[in-house]
Amino acid sequence: MKNTIALATGVIISLSPFLGFSQSLENTQQQPRKNSIAVEILSGPMWYSLNYQRVNFAYPSRKMAFTYKIGASAIRNYQTATAHAGVVIGKPSSSLEILLGAGYLRATPERPIWIDQKDLAPNNLFVFPQISYRRQRDDKGLVGKISLMPWIIVSPFVSSIRHTPGIGLSIGKVF
């Protein structure tokens, strides 16, 4: 658990130089929209999640940006909350996202069928990388992604770690 927290902290600290440069674009260039709200399906531990994401395009060439994303989902007796941090590489209109996330899964009485785990505890922490292809249309105010997101349960209650791959789609509104 300490190694996971250390790794996540190291990634966030190493990406922090990108935070302060979002306003350095020249006034003559049209700035891409930075915020989005999207529904993501099939990529996380739940069937869906509702996410807010901010992308801070760092340089005038706009080839790399820092991003963070928070999300949540709930189905009957299962709730999740997630947070991601990472980079976006490419143009705002077409780019690759590489994120590292951590989440909390609360599971009560029944065990969800999509989790490959014998002894799922009521409170579970998990970490996951996410690699996505992102398309953003500022003129229409749309964003879409296709993602690969394997996740790992790292709860102290769980005796063995299992991977459940997630391949998901996301569509949302940029503003």
N, C-alpha and C positions, 0 to 999 in steps of 0.2 A: 504494500500500500504506500509506504514512504517513497519507494522508487517511482511509482506512478505519479505521485504528487510532485516529486522532484523533476521528473521528465516534463510534465505539463507546465510547471513554473519556468523551466529552462526554455521551452519553446516560446512561451509568452514574452519572456524577457528578451530573447534573441530577436523577436519580431517587433519589439517596442519602438525601434527607431522610425518605423513607418507611421506611427501615430501622429506625430506633429507636423507632417508635411502635406496634409490634405488640402490646405489653402494655398499652396505654392503654385497652382496653375495660373497661367497668364489670364488676364481678363478678356483677351481677344478669343480665347478658346472656350467653347461651350463645355461647361462642366457636366460630367455624367451624373445622373441621379444616384444618390448614395444609399438610400434606405429602401428596404423591401419588406413586405409581409407576404408570406407564401404558405401554401399547404403542401406538405411533403408526404407522399404515400409509399409504403412498403420498404423504407430504408432503415428504420430504427427498430427498437424492440417492440414498438406498437405498430399497428397498421397504418397510422398516420401521425403527423405532428403539425402544429401551427407554429410558424417560426417568424421571428423578426431578425433581419440581418442588416448590418451597416458595412459598406465597403468604402474605405478611405483611399482614393487613388493618390499615390504619393509623389510621383514625378511628372514633369510636363509631358513626357512621352507617354505617360499613363500605361506603362507596360507591366507594372507591379503595384500591388496594393495590399494593405493590411485589412483584415476583415474579422468581425466577430458576429456570432449568431446565438440567439437564445430561443428555446422552444419548449413546448409542453404538449401533452396529450393525455387523454383519459378514456378508458373503455371499462364499463362496469366496475370491477374491483381492482383495476390497475391504473396507476397514474405514473407519468414520467415528467421529469424536468431535465433539460439538457443545456449545456453551454459549450460553445466551440470558439476557437481562435485559430487564425491561420493566414495564408496569403492567397491572393488572386493574381495569376500570371497571364498576361495577354491584354488585349484591348477591352474596354468596357463592354463592347458589343458581343464579343466572343472570347471566352477565357477559360482557364483551368483553375479550379479551386483546390487547395490542399489544406485541410483542417484537422485539428486534433480536438476531440471533445471529451467531456465527462458528463455523466448523468446519474440520476437517481431514479430507481424503479421501486414503487410501492406496490406490493402484491398481497392481496388478502384472499381469503380461503382457497379459492380454486387456482390451479396452475395453468397459465396460458399455453395453448397447444403449440405456439410458434417458438417457445423457448425450449431448447434442448437441454434440460436440466432436471435431474431427479429430485433434488431437495431445494427448491426455490424458497428462500427466506422471505419474510414480509418486507424487509428493507434491504435493497441491493444497490450497490454502487457499480458503475461500469465505465469503461473508457473505450474510445473508438476513434480510429482515423476516418476521414471522409475525403474521397477524391471525386470531384465532380467536373463535368463539362457544363459551363454556364453560358446562356444566351440572354442578352439584355437589349430590349428595344425601348430606348428612351422616348422615341417619337410616339409610340403607342402605350407607353407606361407598363410594359410587361417584362417579366423575367421568367425563364424556364431553366431547369437543370435536370440532368440525369446523373445519378450518384452511385458510388460503390461505398458501402459503410459496414464493414464487419464490426461487431461489438463483442466485448468480453465482460462477463460478470466477475467483479473482483471483491465481492462482499465477503467479510470474514465468516459468514454463515455457510458459505458454499465451499464444499470440500475440493471440488475440481473445477478447473476453468474450461469452459466450452466456447467455441466460436459459433455464431449464427450469422451468416453473411446476409447483407441487405443490399438489394439493388433497387433504387427508388427513383421516382419522378417527383418533380416539384414545379409548381406554377404559381405565380403571384403577381403582385402589383408593385412597381417601383415608384418612389416619390422623392 
